[in-house]
Structure formats: structure tokens, C-alpha cells
């Protein structure tokens, strides 16, 4: 667990990979619509800081990518894979 925490905090690619795996797991278990709604709210409608929104864009799948996965697109076709 310590290794995971250190990797998550110190290595941007590790963090993006962990978040990608978490999003894929959630989509596989039927949470795609909730993930999409939350990401759209954070990125488009919330009063959160621009720096926080930028982190969301960098380390998490976009709402469009989540929708692609939910519709059956292969997981390796995502833009976030360019980071990993």
C-alpha cells in the first residue's frame, strides 16, 4: 500500500494509470452515467479552481472517453493512453 501511495503522489503517469483503472472498473460495474455527469459538472459547471480542473483533465479519462468505453470501445483506444 505504501508503494501505491508513493507512486500515486510522486509519479504522474502512475497516478493517471491508477485513475484509468478505477474509471474502467466503475464503468464495468454500471457507473458510466454517474462518472460522466460528475466529470462534466466538475469541468463545465463548477466553481472549482482552474488548476484543479486542469488536474482532472490530465489524470482522468474525459467524459467522452468514459462514454466510448461504456459503448464498447477498446480500452486501449483512449487519449489517456498517450500518457502511460
Secondary structure, DSSP 8 states (H G I E B T S, - for coil): -HHHHHHHHH-HHHHHHHHHHHHHHHHHTT-HHHHHHHHHIIIII----HHHHHHHHHHS--HHHHHHHHTT--GGGSGGGGT-
